[in-house]
Amino acid sequence: MTDLAGAITSAARTAWWIVVVRGVLAVVLGIVALVWPGPTARVIIVLFGVWALVDGIIALVSIVTGGGRSWGWLLLEGVLGVAAGVIAFRAPVTVALALVLLIAFWSVMIGVLEISGALQVRQVPGSGWGWLLASGVVSIIFGIVFFAWPDLGFATLVILIGIYALALGVIWLITAFMIRKDVRALA
């Protein structure tokens, strides 16, 4: 087993639940956004801010727990998430329009980082690299849509955030449990 494979297997044994937390948070945001698409911009901004902030913190925690990916990529992903969350809290009124571009940028960057992470671990059994790759592709497509049409409207944004968060959350949950199952099989 290579050093990378050993590090990933070791991290997966103890930290697979971090991916579950990310998935659950994304699914909760997705359901809330789809069930109540008419909430005010402030509520949606706060929900996005919490999600981005917590997701960023989880990515930073993954550095310490040995998430199996390069700590530099996790640091960048964590800093981007925390920054997106803090910006959403500091300027909730002016961020309504800027939120579309902020989410687009964040989604594309996270997508690139997830694809990079998937390519790093693709040859490691039980790494769930295909699901991480799918998550990256979904993130990039979502971001490109909002870069191309930032004036789609806030109601559309809420519905698309719900769909995006739900899809991403499900992918992360599938990945977490596949990693857990594969690590048990390797043990």
Solvent accessible surface area in square Angstrom, and as a share of the most:
residue,aa,sasa,rsa
1,M,165,0.73
2,T,92,0.54
3,D,135,0.70
4,L,78,0.39
5,A,10,0.07
6,G,27,0.26
7,A,53,0.41
8,I,16,0.08
9,T,7,0.04
10,S,62,0.40
11,A,9,0.07
12,A,11,0.09
13,R,121,0.44
14,T,97,0.56
15,A,10,0.08
16,W,53,0.18
17,W,125,0.44
18,I,8,0.04
19,V,36,0.21
20,V,28,0.16
21,V,55,0.32
22,R,20,0.07
23,G,0,0.00
24,V,71,0.41
25,L,53,0.26
26,A,0,0.00
27,V,27,0.16
28,V,81,0.46
29,L,9,0.05
30,G,0,0.00
31,I,83,0.42
32,V,36,0.21
33,A,1,0.01
34,L,62,0.31
35,V,86,0.49
36,W,150,0.53
37,P,55,0.35
38,G,75,0.72
39,P,37,0.23
40,T,89,0.52
41,A,35,0.27
42,R,133,0.48
43,V,71,0.41
44,I,4,0.02
45,I,0,0.00
46,V,60,0.35
47,L,49,0.25
48,F,2,0.01
49,G,0,0.00
50,V,66,0.38
51,W,10,0.03
52,A,0,0.00
53,L,45,0.22
54,V,45,0.26
55,D,4,0.02
56,G,0,0.00
57,I,82,0.42
58,I,20,0.10
59,A,1,0.01
60,L,55,0.28
61,V,62,0.36
62,S,14,0.09
63,I,50,0.25
64,V,133,0.76
65,T,52,0.30
66,G,34,0.32
67,G,37,0.35
68,G,11,0.10
69,R,38,0.14
70,S,47,0.30
71,W,163,0.57
72,G,31,0.30
73,W,90,0.32
74,L,6,0.03
75,L,72,0.36
76,L,68,0.34
77,E,1,0.00
78,G,0,0.00
79,V,76,0.44
80,L,31,0.16
81,G,0,0.00
82,V,39,0.23
83,A,42,0.33
84,A,3,0.03
85,G,0,0.00
86,V,65,0.37
87,I,83,0.42
88,A,1,0.01
89,F,82,0.34
90,R,196,0.71
91,A,38,0.30
92,P,35,0.22
93,V,115,0.66
94,T,106,0.62
95,V,6,0.03
96,A,29,0.23
97,L,131,0.65
98,A,49,0.38
99,L,0,0.00
100,V,6,0.03
101,L,82,0.41
102,L,32,0.16
103,I,3,0.01
104,A,0,0.00
105,F,96,0.40
106,W,4,0.01
107,S,0,0.00
108,V,32,0.18
109,M,50,0.22
110,I,1,0.01
111,G,0,0.00
112,V,67,0.38
113,L,0,0.00
114,E,0,0.00
115,I,39,0.20
116,S,25,0.16
117,G,0,0.00
118,A,0,0.00
119,L,84,0.42
120,Q,67,0.30
121,V,8,0.05
122,R,106,0.39
123,Q,153,0.68
124,V,14,0.08
125,P,87,0.54
126,G,18,0.18
127,S,11,0.07
128,G,12,0.11
129,W,90,0.32
130,G,35,0.33
131,W,88,0.31
132,L,24,0.12
133,L,53,0.26
134,A,36,0.28
135,S,0,0.00
136,G,0,0.00
137,V,65,0.38
138,V,47,0.27
139,S,0,0.00
140,I,38,0.19
141,I,101,0.51
142,F,18,0.08
143,G,0,0.00
144,I,99,0.50
145,V,45,0.26
146,F,1,0.00
147,F,94,0.39
148,A,57,0.44
149,W,142,0.50
150,P,47,0.30
151,D,120,0.62
152,L,68,0.34
153,G,36,0.35
154,F,53,0.22
155,A,66,0.51
156,T,51,0.30
157,L,0,0.00
158,V,1,0.01
159,I,73,0.37
160,L,48,0.24
161,I,3,0.02
162,G,0,0.00
163,I,90,0.45
164,Y,6,0.02
165,A,0,0.00
166,L,53,0.27
167,A,38,0.30
168,L,1,0.00
169,G,0,0.00
170,V,69,0.40
171,I,18,0.09
172,W,7,0.03
173,L,42,0.21
174,I,61,0.31
175,T,10,0.06
176,A,0,0.00
177,F,98,0.41
178,M,71,0.32
179,I,22,0.11
180,R,72,0.26
181,K,125,0.53
182,D,36,0.19
183,V,11,0.07
184,R,151,0.55
185,A,84,0.65
186,L,75,0.37
187,A,98,0.76
